[in-house]
Amino acid sequence: MIFRSSVGCALCLLGILIVAPPTAAANGLEEVLITASRLPPLESDAAYGVTRLRADELAASPHLRLDETLRQAAGFSLFRRASSRSAHPTAQGATLRGLGPNGAGRALVLLDGIPQNDPFGGWVMWSALPQAFIEVVTLYRGGGAGPFGAGALSGVIDIASADPWQTGVAAQGRYGSFHTWDATLAARVVAGRTAFSADVAGYDSDGFYLLPKHQRGPVDVPAAATAYSARLGVDVQVAETTRFSGRLSAFYDGRTNGIALADNRSKGWDASLRLTHDPDGKLAMNVALYVQDRNFRSAFAGVNSDRSAATLTLDQFDVPGRSVGLRAELRYVWEDGQITRLGGDGRWVDGETNEYFRNLGGGFTRLRVAGGEQVLGGVFLEHSARLQHGLTLTAGVRLDYWRTDHGRRQESDIASGAVVLEENFPNIGEWLTSGRLGVKWAATDFIALRAAAYTGFRAPTINELYRPFRIGNDITEANGSLDQERLKGWEIGAVWSPTAEVSLDITFFANRLENAIGNVTVGVGPGVFPTVGFVPAGGVLRQRQNIERLNVNGVELSANINLTEHFQVQSSYAYNDGEIRRFLVVPDLVGNRLAQAPKHNGMVAADWRAFDQLRIRGVVRYGSRQFEDDTNSRRLNDYIALDAYADYRLSDATTLFIQGENLTNSEIQSAIDGNGIITRATPRSIAVGVNLKL
């Protein structure tokens, strides 16, 4: 009832916003400072380590999806090497600095200030975030949610949409390997002091085989995928420094996970309203209300030893997730330039999994319903000051509360309706404090030093608490008794820019994550286990558990060098030394590396503007070996891949381009099971396309 009422309010307000006339006479848009529909970032944010990818860099990416492009930035990753074009949606949670011992995201992903992490599971639907509609992506590494909101355990990925106040139409279309087509269309219309925007995107691909050729069997099919998204927006400049904004978006993402029986579907819609008042000095304000409704369906299958037959083992036919949230911030600029930020955020979440399971050969015999509700909220206070001698200090503190209610798990016999398992989990919740402290010092005209320390937390998602899943013969059980993760960390860094053409950035960091939620091996097949049932040979039984302590220490490097006016070189590198340090429940895991966390990861890119109309970009990526599982018994090989992009501008309105991924066709291993069956990330893929601007 609360959710439906909130949806109604949001849509009514959005309708009012669309037809509302401006309340002040227009003096000409050129006299109004037009910024994004939120408060601008602050210089003091750089104390925590910041990387920005702007629209021109995104446009020249060899990759189709935003998550693939973000791998350029040191430390960014999804749980596995596979991108959102082939990865299961539940493995698309983003993290930074390798702080992800399972598929849930440890980074908070924002679009124009609104969380994009799935309310039920924390993952991100990257297919609903086309690169063509983005102005800039900012990565804030390091824990401590600060003013961004709860969930930013490893940092924040802050996405800003393209400026709605630039009238015009832009379109992009491309076609490539595996009969893949991709198209986007963006339109912007400005009428006086009101701007209307519309973005639509579509994607369809026959997909590639996830398994290497020598391991495939009759049950294996290409991982076909289809995705669509649409977004409508209205911005009203109600006064010179005040704006109302409204957004309504929807998406659909469907795919086959390499086996005809194993498919999944995701769909949803979001609505948001925002009021921003920014007088470019003194007191500024930003308030946003948002509503999200998501639904997920996924079928899982077991395969026999020669891959000649597959059997449905789990059908999660209805997994809804809903949330209502509010974010607010006040920002005051003092006479001497110091800045104080005060605000808060809150989110109500409801979700459950409805699934058929226990297929003994004649069809499913059991029905499981499991889920709960969550409330997450917090307030923050942060202050920053620019002192003498190039010194900038910033400090912030948060007080958060999270609570999970009505946790339940019921299993019943489909034929008779008899309940065979009934679990009602106790309500859990806690008040938590966290904070961050940063300093930046412009030591000289070309050297800047920074240091930061922070604490943070992440509450377990409803997905982790109550939803089990299965990949092949590997089964992972939920755990309704999970506690929140707690982070303590620090970092020091330096930026050296001896000239405008050279910039080198290095950061050393150390993080300790307590109660880290990981997929922990508790049994090996073949065998019958309580609640779960039979685990076949080659399969393992895992359960989500709190690992008492793990440490992730490392180094991040990035460099940008303009060798000539027309030739640039960029590089990034991340070294992550992450391992389990304390786990009394399973002491044999102490000393093991984190699952899916490579020690070395990096890229080198060269960008050449051959002449005014032609641009060529080449990227070499490297990832060191990593382990699939917590026991470190399944190893994924290292890889080197070559990507390339080139475009030719026919006119101011038309540009042709070609892009290629993994041109060396390296086998990039994304997963491996107990029988040595390998799941691959993207093989060689080439696409050609055209950009149009009117």
C-alpha positions in Angstrom: 0.0 0.0 0.0 2.8 2.4 0.9 4.5 1.6 -2.4 1.4 2.1 -4.5 0.6 5.4 -2.8 4.2 6.6 -3.4 4.0 5.7 -7.1 0.8 7.6 -7.5 2.3 10.7 -5.8 5.4 10.5 -7.9 3.5 10.2 -11.2 1.1 13.0 -10.3 3.9 15.3 -9.4 5.7 14.3 -12.6 2.5 15.2 -14.6 2.3 18.6 -12.8 5.9 19.2 -13.5 5.5 18.6 -17.2 2.6 21.1 -17.7 3.7 23.6 -15.1 4.5 27.0 -16.5 7.6 28.8 -15.4 7.1 31.1 -12.4 9.5 33.8 -13.5 9.9 35.7 -16.7 12.6 34.4 -19.0 15.4 36.9 -19.4 17.2 34.6 -22.0 18.8 31.3 -21.3 22.2 32.6 -22.0 22.0 34.6 -18.8 21.2 31.6 -16.6 23.9 29.2 -15.5 22.6 25.8 -16.6 24.1 22.9 -14.8 23.0 19.3 -14.2 19.8 18.9 -12.1 21.8 18.5 -8.9 24.6 20.3 -7.1 28.0 20.3 -8.7 30.9 18.3 -7.3 33.4 20.0 -5.0 37.1 20.5 -5.3 37.6 18.8 -2.0 36.2 15.5 -3.4 39.6 15.1 -5.0 41.0 14.2 -1.6 39.5 10.7 -2.0 40.8 9.9 -5.5 38.7 10.7 -8.5 38.6 9.5 -12.1 36.4 11.1 -14.8 35.4 9.7 -18.2 33.8 12.3 -20.4 31.4 12.0 -23.3 34.2 12.1 -26.0 36.1 9.3 -24.2 32.9 7.2 -24.0 32.1 7.9 -27.6 35.6 6.6 -28.7 35.4 3.4 -26.7 35.9 0.1 -28.5 33.2 -1.3 -26.3 29.4 -1.3 -26.6 28.5 -1.2 -22.9 29.3 1.3 -20.2 30.6 -1.4 -17.8 33.1 -2.6 -20.4 34.3 0.9 -20.9 34.7 1.5 -17.2 37.2 -1.3 -17.0 39.7 1.3 -18.3 39.7 2.8 -14.9 42.0 1.1 -12.4 40.1 -0.9 -9.8 36.7 -1.1 -11.5 35.2 -4.6 -12.0 32.1 -6.6 -12.1 32.2 -9.9 -10.1 33.4 -11.8 -13.2 35.3 -11.0 -16.3 32.2 -11.3 -18.5 30.5 -8.0 -19.4 26.9 -7.2 -19.1 26.3 -8.5 -22.6 26.8 -12.1 -21.5 26.9 -12.2 -17.7 23.9 -13.2 -15.7 22.3 -10.1 -14.3 23.0 -11.1 -10.7 26.7 -11.0 -11.4 26.6 -7.4 -12.7 27.1 -5.7 -9.4 30.0 -3.2 -9.6 32.9 -2.9 -7.2 36.1 -1.0 -6.8 39.5 -2.2 -5.5 38.5 -5.9 -5.5 36.2 -5.6 -2.5 33.7 -8.0 -3.9 33.8 -11.6 -2.6 30.4 -12.4 -4.2 28.2 -10.9 -7.0 26.6 -8.1 -5.0 27.9 -4.7 -5.8 30.1 -2.9 -3.3 30.0 0.4 -5.2 27.1 2.7 -5.2 26.0 3.5 -8.8 24.1 6.8 -9.3 22.5 8.3 -12.3 21.9 12.0 -11.8 22.0 11.3 -8.1 19.5 8.4 -8.1 20.7 4.9 -7.1 20.8 2.4 -9.9 21.6 -0.6 -7.8 18.8 -3.1 -7.9 16.6 -2.8 -4.8 16.4 -6.6 -4.4 19.9 -7.7 -5.2 22.3 -4.7 -5.5 23.3 -5.5 -9.1 23.1 -2.9 -11.9 21.3 -3.2 -15.3 24.0 -1.8 -17.4 21.9 -2.3 -20.6 19.6 0.4 -19.3 22.5 2.9 -19.2 23.6 3.5 -22.8 26.9 5.3 -23.2 25.4 7.6 -25.9 23.2 9.4 -23.3 25.9 10.1 -20.8 27.9 13.3 -20.3 30.4 12.2 -17.7 31.1 9.3 -15.4 33.0 10.1 -12.1 34.5 7.3 -10.0 35.1 8.1 -6.4 37.3 5.4 -5.0 37.4 4.6 -1.3 34.9 3.8 1.4 32.7 6.0 3.5 29.4 6.9 1.9 29.6 10.5 2.9 26.9 12.6 1.1 26.3 10.0 -1.6 24.2 7.6 0.5 24.3 4.1 2.0 25.9 1.3 0.0 29.1 3.0 -1.1 31.4 0.5 0.6 34.2 0.6 -2.0 33.3 3.9 -3.6 30.8 5.6 -5.9 30.2 5.5 -9.7 28.5 8.8 -10.4 26.9 9.1 -13.8 25.6 12.4 -15.2 23.2 12.5 -18.2 23.7 14.6 -21.3 22.7 18.2 -20.9 18.9 18.5 -21.6 19.2 22.2 -22.5 21.0 21.6 -25.8 18.3 21.4 -28.5 18.9 18.8 -31.1 18.6 15.1 -32.2 21.4 12.6 -32.1 21.2 9.0 -33.4 23.6 6.1 -33.5 23.3 2.7 -35.2 25.7 -0.2 -35.5 25.9 -3.7 -36.7 28.5 -6.4 -36.0 29.6 -9.8 -35.1 27.0 -12.4 -34.0 24.3 -10.5 -35.9 24.4 -7.8 -33.3 22.6 -4.6 -33.8 22.5 -1.6 -31.5 20.6 1.7 -32.0 20.1 4.8 -29.9 18.1 8.0 -30.4 18.2 11.1 -28.2 16.1 14.2 -28.7 16.2 17.5 -26.8 13.7 20.4 -27.2 13.9 23.7 -25.3 10.8 25.8 -25.1 11.5 29.0 -23.2 12.5 27.9 -19.7 11.4 24.3 -20.1 13.5 21.5 -21.6 12.1 18.2 -22.8 14.2 15.2 -23.4 13.6 11.7 -24.7 16.1 8.8 -25.1 15.4 5.4 -26.5 17.8 2.5 -27.1 17.6 -1.0 -28.5 20.0 -4.0 -28.7 19.7 -7.5 -30.1 22.3 -10.2 -30.6 22.4 -13.8 -31.6 25.2 -14.1 -29.1 28.3 -16.2 -28.9 28.9 -19.6 -27.4 29.9 -19.3 -23.8 31.9 -22.5 -23.9 35.1 -23.2 -25.9 34.4 -25.4 -29.0 36.0 -28.5 -27.6 33.8 -28.5 -24.5 30.4 -27.9 -26.1 27.7 -30.4 -26.4 24.2 -30.6 -28.0 22.7 -28.6 -25.2 24.9 -25.6 -25.7 23.5 -22.6 -27.7 24.8 -19.1 -28.3 24.0 -16.6 -25.5 21.4 -14.5 -27.4 20.3 -11.3 -25.8 17.8 -8.5 -26.3 17.6 -5.2 -24.5 15.4 -2.0 -24.8 15.3 1.1 -22.7 13.5 4.5 -22.8 13.7 7.6 -20.8 11.6 10.8 -20.7 12.6 13.9 -18.9 11.4 17.5 -18.3 13.4 20.3 -16.7 11.8 23.6 -15.7 13.9 26.7 -14.8 11.4 28.1 -12.4 13.8 30.9 -11.3 17.3 32.0 -12.2 18.8 29.6 -9.8 16.1 27.1 -9.2 15.1 24.1 -11.2 12.5 21.3 -11.1 13.3 18.1 -12.9 11.4 14.9 -13.6 12.4 11.6 -15.1 10.5 8.5 -16.1 12.4 5.5 -17.5 11.8 1.8 -18.3 13.9 -1.1 -19.5 13.7 -4.7 -20.6 16.6 -7.1 -20.7 16.3 -10.8 -21.8 18.9 -13.4 -22.6 19.8 -17.0 -22.9 22.7 -18.1 -20.7 24.2 -20.6 -23.1 21.6 -23.4 -22.6 18.2 -23.2 -24.2 16.5 -24.0 -20.9 18.5 -21.5 -18.9 17.2 -18.0 -19.7 16.4 -14.9 -17.7 14.4 -11.8 -18.1 14.6 -8.4 -16.3 12.3 -5.5 -16.6 11.4 -2.4 -14.6 10.7 1.3 -14.5 11.9 4.2 -12.4 10.5 7.7 -11.7 12.1 10.6 -10.0 11.5 14.2 -9.1 14.1 16.7 -8.1 14.2 20.3 -6.9 17.6 22.1 -7.1 18.4 25.5 -5.9 22.0 26.7 -6.5 22.6 30.4 -6.3 26.4 29.9 -6.9 27.2 30.9 -3.4 25.7 30.9 0.1 22.9 28.4 0.7 22.2 25.7 -2.0 19.7 22.9 -1.8 18.9 19.6 -3.6 15.9 17.3 -2.9 15.1 14.2 -4.9 12.3 11.6 -4.6 12.4 8.4 -6.5 10.4 5.2 -7.1 11.7 2.0 -8.6 9.8 -1.2 -9.6 11.8 -4.1 -10.9 11.0 -7.7 -11.8 13.4 -10.6 -12.5 13.0 -14.1 -13.8 15.7 -16.7 -14.2 15.7 -20.5 -15.0 18.7 -22.7 -14.1 19.6 -26.1 -15.6 21.8 -29.0 -14.8 23.7 -30.7 -17.6 24.9 -34.3 -17.8 28.5 -35.3 -18.2 28.7 -35.4 -22.0 26.4 -32.3 -22.3 23.9 -34.1 -24.4 20.9 -33.4 -22.1 19.9 -30.6 -19.7 17.3 -30.6 -17.0 15.6 -27.6 -15.3 16.7 -27.5 -11.7 15.4 -24.2 -10.5 12.8 -21.8 -12.0 12.7 -18.4 -10.3 9.6 -17.4 -12.2 8.8 -14.1 -10.3 11.3 -12.1 -8.3 9.9 -8.6 -7.8 11.8 -5.8 -6.1 10.5 -2.3 -5.3 11.8 0.7 -3.5 10.9 4.3 -2.6 13.7 6.7 -1.7 14.4 10.3 -0.8 17.7 12.2 -0.8 18.3 15.8 0.4 21.3 18.0 0.8 21.9 21.6 2.0 25.2 23.2 1.1 26.4 26.4 2.7 29.3 28.4 1.4 30.9 30.6 4.1 32.4 34.0 3.6 35.9 32.6 3.6 35.1 29.9 1.1 34.6 27.0 3.5 31.7 24.7 2.6 29.4 22.8 4.9 27.1 20.0 3.7 24.2 18.6 5.6 21.7 16.1 4.4 20.2 12.7 4.5 18.8 9.8 2.5 16.4 7.0 3.0 15.2 4.0 1.1 12.4 1.5 1.7 12.8 -1.8 -0.2 10.5 -4.8 -0.6 11.3 -8.0 -2.5 10.8 -11.7 -2.7 11.6 -14.8 -4.8 8.9 -17.1 -6.1 10.5 -20.3 -7.5 9.9 -23.9 -8.4 12.5 -26.4 -7.4 13.2 -30.1 -6.8 12.9 -31.6 -10.2 13.4 -35.4 -9.9 12.8 -36.0 -13.6 9.0 -35.6 -13.9 8.9 -31.8 -13.4 9.1 -29.5 -10.4 7.5 -30.8 -7.1 8.2 -27.9 -4.7 7.4 -24.2 -4.5 9.5 -21.8 -2.5 8.5 -18.2 -1.5 11.2 -16.2 0.3 11.7 -12.5 0.9 11.4 -9.5 3.2 11.5 -5.8 3.6 14.3 -3.4 4.4 14.6 0.2 5.6 17.9 2.0 5.1 18.4 5.6 6.1 21.0 8.0 7.3 22.1 11.6 7.9 25.4 13.2 7.2 27.5 16.3 8.0 30.6 17.2 6.0 32.8 20.2 6.1 35.7 21.3 3.8 38.0 24.2 3.9 40.8 25.5 1.7 43.6 26.7 4.0 46.8 28.5 3.3 49.7 27.0 1.4 47.5 25.0 -1.0 46.0 22.8 1.7 42.4 21.6 1.5 40.8 19.6 4.4 37.5 17.8 4.3 35.8 15.7 7.0 32.5 14.1 7.3 30.4 11.8 9.5 27.3 9.7 8.9 24.7 8.2 11.2 22.8 5.3 9.6 20.1 2.9 10.5 19.2 -0.3 8.6 16.5 -2.8 9.4 15.2 -6.0 7.7 11.7 -7.0 8.6 9.3 -9.9 7.8 12.0 -12.2 6.6 10.4 -15.5 5.6 11.0 -18.7 3.7 8.2 -21.1 3.0 8.4 -24.3 0.9 5.4 -26.3 -0.1 4.5 -29.4 -2.1 3.1 -28.3 -5.5 0.7 -31.2 -5.9 -0.8 -31.2 -2.4 -0.1 -27.6 -1.2 1.2 -29.0 2.0 3.9 -26.8 3.7 7.1 -28.7 4.1 9.3 -25.9 5.5 8.3 -22.7 7.3 11.0 -20.3 8.5 10.3 -16.8 9.9 13.5 -15.0 10.5 13.9 -12.5 13.3 13.8 -8.8 12.5 17.4 -7.5 12.4 18.7 -4.0 12.4 21.4 -1.7 13.7 22.5 1.9 14.2 25.9 2.6 12.7 28.3 5.5 12.5 30.8 6.0 9.7 33.0 8.8 8.5 35.8 9.9 6.3 38.7 12.4 6.5 40.7 13.7 3.6 43.4 16.1 2.9 44.8 17.5 -0.4 48.0 19.5 -0.6 49.2 21.4 -3.7 52.8 21.0 -2.7 54.1 22.8 -5.9 52.6 24.0 -9.1 53.0 20.5 -10.5 52.7 18.1 -7.5 49.6 17.5 -5.5 49.5 15.1 -2.6 46.4 13.6 -0.9 45.6 11.3 2.0 42.3 9.9 3.3 40.9 7.5 5.9 37.4 6.2 6.1 35.0 3.7 7.5 31.8 2.3 5.9 29.2 -0.4 5.9 26.9 -2.3 3.6 23.7 -4.1 4.8 23.0 -7.5 3.2 20.6 -7.4 0.3 17.3 -9.3 0.4 18.8 -11.4 -2.4 21.7 -12.4 -0.2 19.4 -13.1 2.8 16.7 -15.2 1.1 17.3 -16.1 -2.5 19.4 -19.3 -3.4 20.7 -19.8 -6.9 22.3 -22.5 -9.1 25.0 -22.3 -11.8 25.4 -25.6 -13.6 25.9 -28.2 -10.9 27.0 -25.6 -8.3 24.4 -24.6 -5.8 24.5 -21.5 -3.5 22.2 -21.2 -0.5 20.9 -18.0 1.0 21.4 -17.1 4.7 18.8 -15.2 6.6 21.2 -14.6 9.5 23.7 -12.4 7.6 25.2 -9.4 9.3 26.3 -6.1 7.7 29.8 -5.7 6.3 32.1 -3.1 7.9 35.0 -1.4 6.3 38.1 0.4 7.6 40.6 1.8 5.2 43.1 4.5 4.3 45.0 5.7 1.2 47.7 8.1 0.2 48.2 9.4 -3.3 50.1 11.8 -5.5 49.5 13.5 -8.8 52.5 14.8 -10.8 51.7 17.1 -13.7 55.0 18.7 -14.8 53.3 20.1 -18.0 49.8 20.4 -19.4 50.7 17.4 -21.5 51.7 15.0 -18.8 49.8 13.7 -15.7 50.8 10.8 -13.5 48.7 9.6 -10.6 49.6 7.0 -8.0 47.6 5.7 -5.0 48.5 3.3 -2.2 45.5 1.9 -0.3 44.7 -0.6 2.5 41.3 -1.9 3.4 40.0 -4.2 6.1 36.6 -5.7 5.5 34.9 -7.4 8.5 31.9 -9.7 8.1 32.4 -9.8 4.4 29.6 -11.7 2.7 31.0 -14.4 0.5 29.9 -17.6 -1.1 31.5 -20.2 1.1 31.9 -23.9 0.2 30.1 -26.1 2.7 29.8 -29.4 0.7 31.0 -31.3 -2.3 28.9 -33.5 -4.6 27.8 -36.1 -5.2 25.6 -36.2 -2.1 22.3 -35.3 -0.5 22.3 -32.3 1.8 19.5 -31.0 4.2 17.2 -28.4 2.6 19.1 -28.4 -0.7 18.7 -32.0 -1.7 21.0 -33.7 -4.2 24.3 -32.1 -5.4 25.7 -33.9 -8.4 29.3 -35.0 -9.0 31.5 -32.1 -9.9 29.2 -29.7 -8.1 29.6 -28.0 -4.8 27.2 -26.6 -2.2 28.0 -23.1 -1.1 26.2 -20.8 1.4 26.4 -17.1 1.8 28.3 -16.4 5.0 30.0 -13.6 6.9 33.7 -14.0 6.5 35.2 -12.5 9.7 37.9 -10.5 8.1 39.6 -10.0 4.8 42.3 -7.5 3.8 42.7 -5.9 0.4 45.8 -3.8 0.0 47.1 -2.4 -3.3 48.3 0.2 -5.7 46.6 2.1 -8.5 48.5 3.9 -11.2 47.2 6.0 -14.1 49.0 8.1 -16.7 48.0 10.5 -19.5 50.6 11.8 -21.9 50.1 14.0 -24.9 53.1 13.2 -27.0 52.0 15.5 -29.7 49.0 17.6 -30.4 47.5 14.7 -32.3 48.8 11.7 -30.3 48.0 10.7 -26.8 48.8 7.7 -24.6 46.8 6.6 -21.6 47.4 3.8 -19.1 46.0 2.5 -15.9 47.1 -0.4 -13.6 45.7 -1.9 -10.4 47.5 -4.2 -8.0 45.1 -5.8 -5.5 46.5 -8.1 -2.8 43.3 -9.5 -1.2 43.0 -12.5 1.0 41.0 -14.0 3.9 42.7 -13.2 7.2 40.3 -14.6 9.8 37.5 -17.1 9.5 36.9 -19.4 12.5 34.0 -21.2 11.0 36.1 -22.5 8.0 39.7 -21.9 9.1 41.1 -23.8 6.0 40.1 -20.7 3.9 42.4 -18.4 5.9 45.2 -17.2 3.5 43.2 -17.8 0.4 42.7 -15.1 -2.2 39.3 -13.7 -2.8 37.2 -15.3 -5.5 37.3 -13.5 -8.9 39.9 -11.0 -7.8 43.1 -10.8 -9.9 46.3 -9.4 -8.4 47.2 -7.5 -11.6 44.9 -5.7 -14.0 45.7 -2.9 -16.4 45.4 -1.3 -19.9 47.4 0.9 -22.2 45.6 3.0 -24.9 47.0 5.1 -27.8 44.8 7.7 -29.4 45.9 9.2 -32.7 44.1 12.1 -34.5 45.6 11.3 -37.9 43.9 14.4 -39.4 40.9 16.5 -38.6 38.4 13.9 -39.9 40.1 10.7 -38.7 40.6 9.3 -35.2 42.1 6.0 -34.3 42.3 4.4 -30.8 44.0 1.1 -29.8 43.7 -0.5 -26.3 45.7 -3.4 -24.9 44.2 -5.0 -21.8 45.8 -7.4 -19.3 44.3 -9.5 -16.5 46.4 -11.8 -14.3 45.1 -15.2 -13.2 42.4 -15.4 -10.6 40.4 -18.0 -8.8 36.8 -18.9 -9.4 36.0 -20.0 -5.9 36.7 -19.5 -2.2 38.8 -22.7 -1.9 41.2 -21.5 -4.7 40.8 -24.9 -6.4 39.5 -23.5 -9.7 42.0 -21.3 -11.5 41.2 -18.9 -14.4 44.1 -18.2 -16.7 45.6 -14.7 -17.3 44.9 -13.0 -20.6 45.9 -10.2 -23.0 43.4 -8.7 -25.3 43.6 -6.0 -28.1 40.7 -3.6 -28.7 40.5 -0.8 -31.4 38.2 2.0 -32.5 38.3 4.4 -35.5 35.9 7.0 -36.7 35.8 9.2 -39.8 33.8 12.5 -39.8 32.1 12.9 -43.1 30.5 16.2 -42.0 29.6 18.1 -38.9 26.4 15.9 -38.7 27.7 12.5 -39.8 30.5 10.3 -38.5 31.3 6.7 -39.5 33.0 4.4 -37.1 34.3 0.8 -36.6 35.2 -0.8 -33.3 36.7 -4.1 -32.4 37.0 -6.0 -29.1 39.5 -8.8 -28.3 40.8 -8.7 -31.9 43.4 -11.3 -30.9 40.5 -13.6 -30.0 42.1 -14.5 -26.7 40.3 -16.9 -24.4 39.2 -14.7 -21.5 38.0 -17.2 -18.9 35.1 -15.9 -16.8 34.1 -19.0 -14.8 35.0 -22.7 -14.5 33.1 -25.5 -12.8 34.3 -28.6 -10.9 34.5 -30.6 -14.1 36.8 -28.0 -15.8 34.0 -26.6 -18.0 35.0 -23.0 -18.9 32.7 -20.1 -19.4 34.2 -17.4 -21.7 33.9 -13.6 -21.8 33.6 -11.8 -25.1 35.6 -13.4 -28.0 36.6 -11.4 -31.1 33.8 -8.9 -31.9 33.7 -6.2 -34.6 31.0 -3.7 -35.4 30.5 -0.8 -37.8 28.2 2.1 -37.3 27.2 5.7 -37.9 26.6 8.7 -35.6 24.2 11.4 -36.7 23.6 14.8 -35.2 20.9 17.3 -36.2 
